[in-house]
Amino acid sequence: MKSGWTHTLIDDAAKTPQTQTFHALGTSIVLTVYGTTSADILTASQQLVDQYEDQLTVNRVDSEVMAINHAAGETAIQVSDSTFSLVKLALTASLEDSGFNAAIGPLVKQWQIGFAGAHVPSKESIQAAMTLIDPHKIVLDEEQHSVLLQEAGMELDLGAIAKGYIADRIRDLWRAHGVISGIINLGGNLLFVGDAPARVDKMWRIGVQDPWAQRGAPLATVILPECSAVTSGIYERHLDVDGQAYHHIIDSRTGYPFETRLESVTIFSRHSVIGEIESTRLFFDQAADEQWLVAHPDCYGAVFVSQDHKLTSVGFKQQVDGSLILASNEV
């Protein structure tokens, strides 16, 4: 009896969450850990988020990224190891011409969709901004850990990759402190750590947002072990002008919101920063096949939702109850 009672206490502790909610990175952040009665790790996690926001934000006058932007066309700026590594990863993805562009800042600022002052810019303004978004003009110095934007007016914007990077760093912190299970939610960018509590199979149930329903209502449920879920979609941030809706995903090849048949694409991957890059890539590709999975072994699969309400997936198979599981047995 005593042994069973002890195991019950341990099981209950493992299933009991500690949660911290706060505002950072321009969104509401919710961090949840299981298996501990102390909130110290959550406090440390919030401090880590604040530290990275101080380094990476473009929504304040001062940050490491803004120092790079202020010096555009003039001088290289030496930055911290973490900022340099993230810029390097963003630049590599940008040079693949996959829709991801870390130099897109001037163009995004012309539209400002999702922010006060959003408007449809003039063709002249768009054309002027297009001359300042060439990622080939971002120069990195590995020895000095410095970043140079070669033309005045260029702006680095890591918003499309920063949340994933920060989520991965929070997971590193949790693992170092022995957190056995938890959920990192950076405004919808999700990272599931360890085994799912209260599940016999230890697998997480992850909802794919229904774009036409209230937030939190799933169109499908994916069953996976520890993973990240990142979505690129057009259903939340719009600018409506004269009966026409403009979404916030700007195509750096045209200067206008990307014309697409998709409503969203959700990437399930081992690392959140990879999910950020690949969700953008596949949103612009508008499809994927098994070869994409072969080329990206850090990804479990992708779920596409089209504007005509159809759902397709790569890497998953549907169960009788409608949920999606891995098509292969590899985890």
C-alpha positions as CSV (number, residue, x, y, z in Angstrom):
1,M,0.0,0.0,0.0
2,K,2.8,2.4,0.9
3,S,4.6,1.8,-2.4
4,G,1.5,2.3,-4.5
5,W,0.6,5.5,-2.6
6,T,4.1,6.8,-3.2
7,H,3.9,6.1,-7.0
8,T,0.5,7.9,-7.0
9,L,2.1,11.0,-5.5
10,I,4.9,10.9,-8.1
11,D,2.5,10.4,-11.0
12,D,0.3,13.2,-9.7
13,A,3.3,15.5,-9.5
14,A,4.4,14.7,-13.0
15,K,0.9,15.6,-14.3
16,T,0.6,18.8,-12.3
17,P,1.5,21.9,-14.3
18,Q,3.3,25.1,-13.3
19,T,2.4,27.9,-15.7
20,Q,3.7,31.4,-16.3
21,T,2.0,33.9,-18.7
22,F,3.6,37.2,-19.8
23,H,3.8,39.6,-22.8
24,A,7.0,39.7,-24.8
25,L,8.1,39.4,-28.5
26,G,4.9,41.3,-29.4
27,T,2.7,38.5,-28.2
28,S,1.3,36.6,-25.3
29,I,3.7,33.9,-24.1
30,V,2.6,30.9,-22.0
31,L,5.2,28.5,-20.5
32,T,4.1,25.3,-18.8
33,V,6.3,22.8,-17.0
34,Y,5.3,19.5,-15.4
35,G,6.9,17.5,-12.6
36,T,8.1,20.4,-10.4
37,T,6.6,22.4,-7.6
38,S,9.0,25.3,-8.1
39,A,8.4,28.3,-10.4
40,D,12.1,29.2,-10.5
41,I,12.6,27.6,-14.0
42,L,9.7,29.6,-15.4
43,T,11.2,32.9,-14.0
44,A,14.6,32.0,-15.5
45,S,12.8,31.3,-18.8
46,Q,11.1,34.6,-18.8
47,Q,14.4,36.3,-18.2
48,L,15.9,34.4,-21.1
49,V,13.1,35.6,-23.4
50,D,13.6,39.2,-22.2
51,Q,17.3,38.9,-22.9
52,Y,16.8,37.7,-26.5
53,E,14.2,40.3,-27.1
54,D,16.7,43.0,-26.0
55,Q,19.1,41.6,-28.6
56,L,16.8,40.9,-31.5
57,T,13.9,43.2,-31.6
58,V,13.3,45.8,-34.3
59,N,10.4,47.3,-32.4
60,R,12.6,49.4,-30.2
61,V,15.3,52.0,-30.9
62,D,18.0,50.0,-29.2
63,S,18.9,46.3,-29.7
64,E,21.8,44.5,-31.4
65,V,19.7,44.1,-34.6
66,M,18.8,47.8,-34.6
67,A,22.4,48.7,-34.1
68,I,23.1,46.8,-37.4
69,N,20.3,48.6,-39.1
70,H,21.3,52.1,-37.9
71,A,24.8,51.4,-39.3
72,A,23.6,50.3,-42.7
73,G,25.8,51.5,-45.5
74,E,28.4,52.7,-43.1
75,T,30.1,50.1,-40.9
76,A,29.9,46.5,-39.6
77,I,28.6,45.9,-36.1
78,Q,30.0,43.3,-33.8
79,V,27.3,41.3,-32.1
80,S,26.9,38.5,-29.5
81,D,27.5,34.9,-30.4
82,S,23.8,34.1,-30.3
83,T,22.8,37.0,-32.5
84,F,25.5,36.3,-35.0
85,S,24.5,32.6,-35.2
86,L,20.9,33.5,-35.8
87,V,21.7,36.1,-38.4
88,K,24.0,33.5,-40.1
89,L,21.1,30.9,-40.2
90,A,18.7,33.5,-41.5
91,L,21.1,34.6,-44.2
92,T,21.6,31.0,-45.3
93,A,17.9,30.5,-45.6
94,S,17.5,33.9,-47.4
95,L,20.0,33.0,-50.1
96,E,18.1,29.8,-51.0
97,D,15.4,32.0,-52.7
98,S,12.7,30.1,-50.9
99,G,10.4,33.0,-49.9
100,F,12.3,33.6,-46.7
101,N,14.2,36.9,-46.7
102,A,15.8,38.4,-43.6
103,A,16.4,41.7,-45.4
104,I,12.7,42.3,-46.1
105,G,12.4,44.9,-43.4
106,P,12.1,48.0,-45.6
107,L,9.3,46.3,-47.6
108,V,7.4,45.2,-44.5
109,K,7.6,48.7,-43.1
110,Q,5.9,50.0,-46.2
111,W,2.8,47.9,-45.6
112,Q,2.8,47.7,-41.7
113,I,0.1,45.1,-41.9
114,G,-0.8,44.1,-38.3
115,F,0.4,47.4,-36.9
116,A,-1.0,50.9,-36.5
117,G,-0.6,52.8,-39.7
118,A,-1.1,49.8,-42.0
119,H,-1.9,50.9,-45.6
120,V,-1.4,50.0,-49.2
121,P,1.8,51.8,-50.3
122,S,2.3,53.4,-53.6
123,K,4.0,51.5,-56.5
124,E,6.9,54.0,-56.2
125,S,7.3,53.3,-52.5
126,I,7.3,49.6,-53.1
127,Q,9.8,49.9,-56.0
128,A,12.1,52.0,-53.8
129,A,11.9,49.4,-50.9
130,M,12.6,46.6,-53.4
131,T,16.1,48.0,-54.0
132,L,16.9,47.6,-50.3
133,I,16.0,43.9,-49.7
134,D,18.8,42.0,-51.4
135,P,20.1,39.4,-48.9
136,H,23.4,39.2,-50.9
137,K,24.2,42.6,-49.5
138,I,24.3,41.2,-45.9
139,V,28.0,40.6,-45.1
140,L,29.1,38.5,-42.2
141,D,32.6,38.4,-40.7
142,E,33.1,35.1,-38.9
143,E,36.3,36.2,-37.1
144,Q,34.9,39.4,-35.8
145,H,31.3,38.2,-35.4
146,S,30.1,41.3,-37.1
147,V,27.3,42.1,-39.5
148,L,27.3,44.7,-42.3
149,L,24.4,45.9,-44.4
150,Q,26.1,47.3,-47.5
151,E,23.5,49.9,-48.4
152,A,22.0,52.7,-46.4
153,G,18.3,52.1,-45.8
154,M,18.7,48.3,-45.6
155,E,17.1,46.7,-42.5
156,L,17.5,43.3,-41.0
157,D,14.3,41.7,-39.6
158,L,14.6,38.4,-37.8
159,G,10.9,38.3,-36.8
160,A,10.3,35.3,-39.1
161,I,12.8,33.2,-37.3
162,A,13.5,34.6,-33.8
163,K,10.6,32.9,-32.0
164,G,11.7,29.5,-33.1
165,Y,15.3,30.2,-32.1
166,I,14.2,31.4,-28.7
167,A,11.9,28.5,-28.1
168,D,14.8,26.1,-28.8
169,R,16.9,28.0,-26.3
170,I,14.2,27.7,-23.6
171,R,14.1,24.0,-24.3
172,D,17.9,23.8,-23.8
173,L,17.5,25.6,-20.5
174,W,14.7,23.2,-19.3
175,R,16.7,20.2,-20.2
176,A,19.7,21.5,-18.4
177,H,17.5,21.9,-15.3
178,G,15.9,18.5,-15.5
179,V,12.5,19.5,-16.7
180,I,10.8,16.3,-17.7
181,S,7.9,17.7,-19.6
182,G,6.5,21.0,-20.7
183,I,5.0,23.2,-23.4
184,I,6.6,26.4,-24.8
185,N,3.9,28.6,-26.4
186,L,5.4,31.8,-28.0
187,G,2.2,33.3,-29.4
188,G,1.2,30.1,-31.3
189,N,4.7,29.0,-32.0
190,L,4.6,25.7,-30.0
191,L,7.4,23.5,-28.7
192,F,6.5,20.3,-26.8
193,V,9.2,19.1,-24.5
194,G,9.6,15.5,-23.2
195,D,6.7,13.1,-22.8
196,A,3.1,14.1,-22.7
197,P,1.8,13.8,-19.1
198,A,-1.4,11.9,-18.5
199,R,-1.0,10.0,-21.8
200,V,-0.3,6.3,-21.7
201,D,1.5,6.4,-25.0
202,K,3.4,9.6,-23.9
203,M,2.5,11.3,-27.2
204,W,1.3,14.8,-27.6
205,R,-2.0,15.7,-29.2
206,I,-1.5,18.9,-31.2
207,G,-4.3,20.7,-32.9
208,V,-4.0,22.3,-36.3
209,Q,-5.9,25.6,-36.1
210,D,-9.2,25.8,-38.0
211,P,-8.7,29.2,-39.9
212,W,-12.5,29.8,-39.9
213,A,-13.1,29.1,-36.3
214,Q,-12.2,30.8,-33.0
215,R,-8.6,30.5,-31.8
216,G,-8.0,27.1,-30.2
217,A,-10.5,25.2,-32.4
218,P,-8.7,22.5,-34.3
219,L,-9.4,21.4,-37.9
220,A,-7.2,18.3,-37.3
221,T,-5.2,16.7,-34.5
222,V,-1.7,15.4,-35.0
223,I,-0.2,12.8,-32.6
224,L,3.6,13.1,-32.1
225,P,6.4,12.7,-29.6
226,E,8.4,15.7,-28.5
227,C,8.3,18.3,-31.4
228,S,7.7,21.8,-32.5
229,A,4.6,23.0,-34.4
230,V,5.0,26.3,-36.4
231,T,2.3,27.7,-38.7
232,S,2.5,30.2,-41.5
233,G,-1.0,31.5,-42.4
234,I,-2.9,34.4,-43.7
235,Y,-6.0,34.2,-41.5
236,E,-5.0,36.4,-38.6
237,R,-3.4,39.6,-39.9
238,H,-5.2,41.5,-42.6
239,L,-5.5,45.0,-44.1
240,D,-8.9,45.6,-45.7
241,V,-9.1,48.5,-48.2
242,D,-11.9,49.2,-50.7
243,G,-13.3,45.7,-50.3
244,Q,-9.9,44.0,-50.9
245,A,-8.1,42.0,-48.2
246,Y,-4.3,42.1,-48.0
247,H,-2.5,39.5,-45.8
248,H,0.8,40.1,-44.0
249,I,3.0,37.6,-45.8
250,I,4.8,39.8,-48.3
251,D,6.5,38.3,-51.4
252,S,9.9,39.9,-51.7
253,R,9.9,39.1,-55.4
254,T,6.9,41.2,-56.2
255,G,6.6,43.6,-53.2
256,Y,3.0,42.6,-52.6
257,P,1.3,40.0,-50.4
258,F,1.9,36.6,-51.8
259,E,-0.9,35.3,-54.1
260,T,-1.8,31.9,-52.8
261,R,-4.4,29.2,-52.7
262,L,-3.4,28.3,-49.2
263,E,-4.8,29.5,-45.9
264,S,-2.0,27.9,-43.8
265,V,0.8,25.4,-43.6
266,T,1.9,23.9,-40.3
267,I,5.3,22.3,-39.9
268,F,6.1,19.6,-37.3
269,S,9.8,19.4,-36.6
270,R,12.4,18.5,-34.0
271,H,13.6,22.1,-33.7
272,S,11.4,25.1,-33.7
273,V,13.8,27.3,-35.7
274,I,13.7,24.7,-38.5
275,G,9.9,24.8,-38.4
276,E,10.0,28.6,-38.9
277,I,12.2,28.4,-42.0
278,E,10.3,25.5,-43.5
279,S,6.8,26.8,-42.8
280,T,7.8,29.9,-44.9
281,R,9.4,27.8,-47.6
282,L,6.4,25.5,-48.0
283,F,3.9,28.4,-47.8
284,F,5.6,29.9,-50.9
285,D,5.9,26.4,-52.5
286,Q,2.2,25.7,-51.7
287,A,2.9,22.0,-51.6
288,A,5.5,19.4,-50.6
289,D,6.2,15.7,-51.4
290,E,8.1,12.9,-49.8
291,Q,11.3,14.2,-51.3
292,W,11.0,17.3,-49.1
293,L,11.0,15.1,-46.1
294,V,14.1,13.2,-47.3
295,A,15.9,16.5,-47.8
296,H,14.8,17.8,-44.4
297,P,15.2,14.9,-41.9
298,D,14.6,17.3,-38.9
299,C,11.0,17.6,-40.0
300,Y,8.2,15.0,-39.2
301,G,5.8,16.4,-41.7
302,A,3.5,19.2,-42.9
303,V,-0.2,19.9,-42.9
304,F,-1.7,22.2,-45.5
305,V,-5.0,24.0,-45.3
306,S,-6.3,25.5,-48.6
307,Q,-8.7,28.4,-49.0
308,D,-11.3,26.0,-50.3
309,H,-11.3,24.2,-46.9
310,K,-9.3,21.2,-48.0
311,L,-6.7,19.6,-45.7
312,T,-3.7,17.7,-47.1
313,S,-0.6,16.4,-45.4
314,V,2.9,15.0,-46.0
315,G,4.5,12.5,-43.7
316,F,1.3,11.6,-41.9
317,K,-1.5,9.1,-42.3
318,Q,-5.0,9.4,-41.0
319,Q,-6.4,7.1,-38.3
320,V,-10.0,5.9,-38.0
321,D,-10.8,8.7,-35.6
322,G,-9.5,11.3,-38.0
323,S,-6.3,12.1,-36.2
324,L,-2.9,12.2,-38.0
325,I,0.0,10.0,-37.0
326,L,3.4,9.5,-38.6
327,A,3.3,7.6,-41.9
328,S,6.5,5.8,-41.0
329,N,7.6,4.3,-37.6
330,E,10.6,6.5,-37.4
331,V,10.7,9.1,-34.6
